[in-house]
Structures are given as C-alpha cells and as structure tokens.
C-alpha cells in the first residue's frame, strides 16, 4: 500500500500562483508514476499532469502546459505541482495519485492509478 497526503491548497486571486505538495509513504518503491488530477464541482476528475518516478518524464494536460510544472523528489518521496497564472476555471479539488505501472507508455488516466490522496481544495477568485 501507498499512502498519499496532499497539502498547499487555498484561496488565490486570478493570475496568482500556488504550489501543491504530496507526501508519499508506505511501499513507495512500487510506484512507477505519480500524477495530479483535479475535480471541479459537478464535473469528472480530470488528468492534470504525471511524472515517471524513474527518469522523470513528464506529461501535461493541454490546459496545464506552460502554466503548471510537476516535479518529484525521489529521496523524500514527494511530488509537487507549481501552478502559475491561475484562472478561476482552475478552481477544483486537486488529487495526488500513484500508479504501479512501470512502462514507457504515458500514465494519464484515472484507471491507470492505484492509489489516491484525499485531495486539497484550490479556489481561484476573479
């Protein structure tokens, strides 16, 4: 099992920045990729970004490209998401996720994930 705990959410004005963090514990050696998803009220949980635990290859949703940056620290078992130029439509609960899949194929869907955190709320005011 892998436990994931997010932090860093909050209220920010449009155009501002936030940095989300996710701390992983447990059988972290089993992780192939980690990712961020988000879920706005009344909407499905959508992919934001993922990173290969080994090698560090990154993938982004189109809306995140150029504004969000994913990073990980293998030694500390942490995952971060730096979010810049935030927009009101970025308002959502952001979830950290981990996948056991160890493959060269991008891991970007909910079905790819094996573990989930409880989420952290990001609210962007206009």
C-alpha positions as CSV (number, residue, x, y, z in Angstrom):
1,X,0.0,0.0,0.0
2,X,1.0,3.6,-0.6
3,X,-0.4,6.5,1.4
4,X,-0.6,9.9,-0.2
5,X,-1.3,13.2,1.6
6,X,-1.7,16.5,-0.3
7,X,-1.1,20.0,1.0
8,X,-0.8,23.5,-0.3
9,X,-4.3,24.3,-1.5
10,X,-6.0,27.5,-0.7
11,X,-7.6,30.7,-2.0
12,X,-5.7,32.8,-4.5
13,X,-6.6,35.6,-6.9
14,X,-6.6,35.1,-10.6
15,X,-3.1,35.5,-12.0
16,X,-1.6,34.2,-8.8
17,X,0.4,31.1,-8.0
18,X,0.2,28.1,-5.7
19,X,2.4,25.2,-5.0
20,X,0.8,21.9,-4.1
21,X,2.8,19.1,-2.5
22,X,2.1,15.4,-2.0
23,X,3.9,13.2,0.5
24,X,4.0,9.5,-0.2
25,X,4.6,6.8,2.3
26,X,4.4,3.0,2.5
27,X,5.5,0.8,-0.4
28,X,6.8,3.8,-2.4
29,X,9.3,1.5,-4.2
30,X,6.4,0.0,-6.1
31,X,5.4,3.3,-7.8
32,X,6.0,3.7,-11.5
33,X,4.4,7.1,-11.9
34,X,2.8,9.8,-9.9
35,X,0.2,12.3,-11.0
36,X,-2.1,15.1,-10.3
37,X,-5.8,15.1,-11.1
38,X,-8.5,17.7,-10.4
39,X,-12.2,17.7,-9.9
40,X,-14.3,20.8,-10.2
41,X,-17.8,20.9,-8.7
42,X,-20.2,18.8,-10.8
43,X,-17.5,17.6,-13.1
44,X,-15.5,14.5,-13.6
45,X,-12.0,14.0,-12.2
46,X,-9.6,15.1,-14.9
47,X,-5.9,14.5,-15.5
48,X,-3.6,17.4,-14.9
49,X,0.0,16.1,-15.0
50,X,2.1,13.0,-14.4
51,X,5.7,12.1,-14.0
52,X,7.6,8.9,-14.2
53,X,9.2,8.1,-10.9
54,X,12.3,6.8,-12.6
55,X,13.6,9.0,-15.3
56,X,11.3,11.9,-14.6
57,X,9.5,12.1,-17.9
58,X,6.6,14.5,-17.6
59,X,3.1,14.7,-19.2
60,X,0.6,17.6,-19.1
61,X,-3.0,18.2,-20.0
62,X,-3.3,20.9,-22.6
63,X,-4.7,23.4,-20.1
64,X,-1.7,22.9,-17.9
65,X,1.0,23.3,-20.5
66,X,3.0,26.5,-19.9
67,X,1.4,27.3,-16.6
68,X,1.9,24.2,-14.4
69,X,5.1,22.3,-13.6
70,X,5.2,18.9,-12.0
71,X,8.3,17.7,-10.1
72,X,9.3,15.0,-7.7
73,X,11.9,14.3,-5.1
74,X,12.7,10.6,-5.1
75,X,14.8,10.8,-1.9
76,X,12.0,12.5,0.0
77,X,9.1,10.7,-1.8
78,X,7.4,13.9,-2.5
79,X,5.5,15.2,-5.6
80,X,4.9,18.9,-6.3
81,X,2.8,20.9,-8.6
82,X,3.7,24.5,-9.2
83,X,0.7,26.4,-10.6
84,X,1.2,29.8,-12.1
85,X,-1.1,32.3,-13.9
86,X,-4.1,30.7,-12.2
87,X,-7.6,31.2,-13.6
88,X,-11.0,30.9,-12.0
89,X,-11.6,27.8,-14.0
90,X,-8.7,26.1,-12.2
91,X,-10.8,26.0,-9.1
92,X,-11.1,22.4,-8.1
93,X,-10.1,19.8,-5.6
94,X,-6.6,18.6,-6.6
95,X,-5.7,15.0,-6.0
96,X,-2.4,13.3,-5.9
97,X,-2.3,9.8,-7.3
98,X,0.2,7.0,-7.8
99,X,0.4,4.2,-10.3
100,X,2.3,0.9,-10.0
101,X,2.6,0.7,-13.8
102,X,6.2,0.6,-14.8
103,X,6.0,1.3,-18.5
104,X,7.2,3.7,-21.2
105,X,3.6,4.4,-22.1
106,X,2.3,7.7,-20.6
107,X,0.2,7.2,-17.5
108,X,-2.6,9.7,-17.7
109,X,-5.9,8.2,-16.9
110,X,-7.8,7.5,-13.7
111,X,-7.8,3.8,-14.5
112,X,-4.0,3.9,-14.5
113,X,-3.9,4.9,-10.9
114,X,-3.7,2.6,-7.9
115,X,-3.6,5.0,-5.0
116,X,-5.2,8.3,-4.3
117,X,-4.9,11.1,-1.8
118,X,-7.9,12.8,-0.2
119,X,-7.4,16.0,-2.1
120,X,-6.7,19.6,-1.5
121,X,-9.0,22.5,-2.5
122,X,-7.8,25.2,-4.8
123,X,-10.0,28.2,-5.2
124,X,-9.2,31.0,-7.7
125,X,-11.1,34.2,-7.3
126,X,-11.7,36.5,-10.2
